[in-house]
Amino acid sequence: VLPFIYRAIGSKHLPASNISFVHLDSHPDLLIPVNMPADTVFDKEALFSELSIENWIMPAVYAGHISQVVWLHPPWAQQISEGKHHFLIGKDISTTTIRVTGTDYYFLSDGLYVPADQLENQKPLNLHVILINPTEVSNSQEENGEVASAKRLKLNTDDTASTVSASSSVVPGDLDRSTPSLKKKEVQSASAPNKAETLSECSASSSLRNGECPIREVVKDVCQVLQKGDAYVLDIDLDFFSVKNPFKETYTQTEYELLQELYNFKKPHRNATEEGLLDCVENRVHQLEDLEAAFADLCDNDDEETLQKWASYPGMKPLVQLVHSLKTRMESPDYEMVHQAGLTCDYIELPHHVSTEEEIEGLIQSVEVLLKDMPKPTLVTVARSSLDDYCPSEQVDIIQEKVLNLLGSVYGALDVHLDYSGTSSF
């Protein structure tokens, strides 16, 4: 998706800064390439080669292009706590990598937190996490009619300039991989440090059904965010509507539980000090470095001696049972992929919810109500996420057709650019 956004910046359809980014996805995609030098963001081609599906948004924030991110998530995706998060992103003066001051478990568990005084070239980020519930199909017509007549809020910039021709342009870029890639998932508990400011009683409660919390409450929250930016990009990942955890089909239940045990993230104390947070991150980084080194070693030689050596490390005992299990099922286990799977299951599983037709339709209708009362985006990007098995392959084409029809009904004739290979079954 990012190359399309950069292309729109280069063609002056998007401004170079103060872009708002509205992201509908079952995954936040807000991680950061852990070892990438911060200055890589200023070399476009080098940057694109470093990015993956879980970490492509934050580098654009550090580069100064994106200032507001709205993550609109379905009920089964709870990786970051609901509400408003305000924090800094910048260059870590000790490692020259990109880091954040955000203390949500999502960032802590990947070792991405540093205090503000350790960052240079700081950029503020306003992150808004908002739940989207499916509309009950039987009630949808009434709600659609009610909201469609409401007046659209406009962006601060001139409406013509901010919508341009790309406002009716959909770019379905398929960020697919032939093998599952990392997508982060940790659930943030309400007692976590640096609690997010609640957006509204409606949008912040995952227990409320759509009937009790009208989608117009969400519209109000999102429009308030968009008024702060000069233009906005609407990004829709089709796994927002239905999502699988591809690793659950790759590994047995026992193997998956052993991975969870090995990669378990030890959360900081409820009211942790800066020193406590730094200790938490340091321990986490050492844990992940040891696990990465262990599986790299096993790639070269997975004999019993190598296995027992690593199993003697603190917390590494489950490695023996895991490797033995893998070797009984596979002639040559892909240990690099095992490590990638482990990174997704620190203390909660990746979202896994294969939606019914009714649930997909309910979410489609919620999104339609939302978009009808929002200003037009400058660019719409759509990611299929099917080759990596996050969006179920048997549903992706149906969902894509529904999304394109939805966008056409809201924005009129579309200029659709398809950028994925192969047949429609992808």
Secondary structure as the mmCIF struct_conf table of DSSP 4:
data_model
#
loop_
_struct_conf.conf_type_id
_struct_conf.id
_struct_conf.beg_label_comp_id
_struct_conf.beg_label_asym_id
_struct_conf.beg_label_seq_id
_struct_conf.end_label_comp_id
_struct_conf.end_label_asym_id
_struct_conf.end_label_seq_id
HELX_RH_AL_P HELX_RH_AL_P1 LEU A 2 GLY A 10
TURN_TY1_P TURN_TY1_P1 SER A 11 LYS A 12
BEND BEND1 HIS A 13 LEU A 14
BEND BEND2 ALA A 16 SER A 17
STRN STRN1 ILE A 19 LEU A 24
BEND BEND3 SER A 26 HIS A 27
TURN_TY1_P TURN_TY1_P2 VAL A 34 ASN A 35
STRN STRN2 PRO A 37 PRO A 37
HELX_RH_3T_P HELX_RH_3T_P1 ALA A 38 PHE A 42
BEND BEND4 ASP A 43 ASP A 43
HELX_RH_AL_P HELX_RH_AL_P2 LYS A 44 GLU A 50
TURN_TY1_P TURN_TY1_P3 ILE A 53 GLU A 54
BEND BEND5 ASN A 55 ILE A 57
HELX_RH_AL_P HELX_RH_AL_P3 MET A 58 TYR A 62
TURN_TY1_P TURN_TY1_P4 ALA A 63 GLY A 64
BEND BEND6 HIS A 65 HIS A 65
STRN STRN3 ILE A 66 HIS A 73
TURN_TY1_P TURN_TY1_P5 PRO A 75 TRP A 76
BEND BEND7 GLN A 79 ILE A 80
BEND BEND8 GLU A 82 GLU A 82
STRN STRN4 GLY A 83 ASP A 92
TURN_TY1_P TURN_TY1_P6 ILE A 93 THR A 95
STRN STRN5 THR A 97 THR A 97
STRN STRN6 ILE A 98 VAL A 100
BEND BEND9 ASP A 104 ASP A 104
HELX_RH_AL_P HELX_RH_AL_P4 TYR A 105 LEU A 108
TURN_TY1_P TURN_TY1_P7 SER A 109 GLY A 111
STRN STRN7 TYR A 113 TYR A 113
HELX_RH_3T_P HELX_RH_3T_P2 ALA A 116 GLN A 118
STRN STRN8 LEU A 119 LEU A 131
HELX_LH_PP_P HELX_LH_PP_P1 ASN A 133 GLU A 136
HELX_RH_3T_P HELX_RH_3T_P3 VAL A 137 ASN A 139
HELX_RH_AL_P HELX_RH_AL_P5 SER A 140 ALA A 148
TURN_TY1_P TURN_TY1_P8 SER A 149 SER A 149
BEND BEND10 ALA A 150 ALA A 150
HELX_LH_PP_P HELX_LH_PP_P2 LYS A 151 LEU A 153
BEND BEND11 ASN A 156 THR A 157
HELX_RH_AL_P HELX_RH_AL_P6 ASP A 159 THR A 163
TURN_TY1_P TURN_TY1_P9 VAL A 164 VAL A 164
HELX_RH_3T_P HELX_RH_3T_P4 SER A 165 SER A 168
STRN STRN9 SER A 169 VAL A 171
STRN STRN10 GLY A 173 GLY A 173
BEND BEND12 SER A 178 THR A 179
HELX_LH_PP_P HELX_LH_PP_P3 GLU A 186 SER A 189
TURN_TY1_P TURN_TY1_P10 ALA A 190 SER A 191
BEND BEND13 ALA A 192 ASN A 194
HELX_LH_PP_P HELX_LH_PP_P4 LYS A 195 ALA A 196
STRN STRN11 GLU A 197 GLU A 197
HELX_LH_PP_P HELX_LH_PP_P5 THR A 198 THR A 198
BEND BEND14 LEU A 199 LEU A 199
TURN_TY1_P TURN_TY1_P11 GLU A 201 ALA A 204
TURN_TY1_P TURN_TY1_P12 SER A 206 SER A 207
BEND BEND15 LEU A 208 LEU A 208
TURN_TY1_P TURN_TY1_P13 ASN A 210 GLU A 212
BEND BEND16 CYS A 213 CYS A 213
HELX_RH_AL_P HELX_RH_AL_P7 ILE A 215 LEU A 226
TURN_TY1_P TURN_TY1_P14 GLN A 227 LYS A 228
BEND BEND17 GLY A 229 ASP A 230
STRN STRN12 ALA A 231 ASP A 237
HELX_RH_3T_P HELX_RH_3T_P5 LEU A 238 PHE A 240
TURN_TY1_P TURN_TY1_P15 PHE A 241 PHE A 241
BEND BEND18 SER A 242 SER A 242
STRN STRN13 VAL A 243 VAL A 243
TURN_TY1_P TURN_TY1_P16 PRO A 246 PRO A 246
HELX_RH_AL_P HELX_RH_AL_P8 PHE A 247 THR A 250
BEND BEND19 TYR A 251 TYR A 251
HELX_RH_AL_P HELX_RH_AL_P9 GLN A 253 LEU A 262
TURN_TY1_P TURN_TY1_P17 TYR A 263 TYR A 263
HELX_LH_PP_P HELX_LH_PP_P6 LYS A 267 HIS A 269
TURN_TY1_P TURN_TY1_P18 ARG A 270 ASN A 271
HELX_RH_AL_P HELX_RH_AL_P10 GLU A 274 ASP A 300
HELX_RH_AL_P HELX_RH_AL_P11 GLU A 304 ALA A 311
TURN_TY1_P TURN_TY1_P19 SER A 312 SER A 312
BEND BEND20 TYR A 313 TYR A 313
TURN_TY1_P TURN_TY1_P20 PRO A 314 GLY A 315
TURN_TY1_P TURN_TY1_P21 LYS A 317 LYS A 317
HELX_RH_AL_P HELX_RH_AL_P12 PRO A 318 ARG A 329
BEND BEND21 GLU A 331 SER A 332
HELX_RH_AL_P HELX_RH_AL_P13 TYR A 335 GLY A 342
TURN_TY1_P TURN_TY1_P22 LEU A 343 THR A 344
BEND BEND22 ASP A 346 ILE A 348
HELX_LH_PP_P HELX_LH_PP_P7 GLU A 349 PRO A 351
STRN STRN14 HIS A 353 HIS A 353
HELX_RH_AL_P HELX_RH_AL_P14 GLU A 357 LYS A 372
TURN_TY1_P TURN_TY1_P23 ASP A 373 ASP A 373
BEND BEND23 MET A 374 MET A 374
HELX_LH_PP_P HELX_LH_PP_P8 PRO A 375 PRO A 377
BEND BEND24 THR A 378 THR A 378
STRN STRN15 LEU A 379 ALA A 383
TURN_TY1_P TURN_TY1_P24 SER A 386 ASP A 389
BEND BEND25 TYR A 390 CYS A 391
TURN_TY1_P TURN_TY1_P25 SER A 393 GLN A 395
HELX_RH_AL_P HELX_RH_AL_P15 VAL A 396 TYR A 411
BEND BEND26 ALA A 413 ALA A 413
STRN STRN16 ASP A 415 VAL A 416
STRN STRN17 ASP A 419 ASP A 419
BEND BEND27 GLY A 422 GLY A 422
TURN_TY1_P TURN_TY1_P26 SER A 424 SER A 425
#
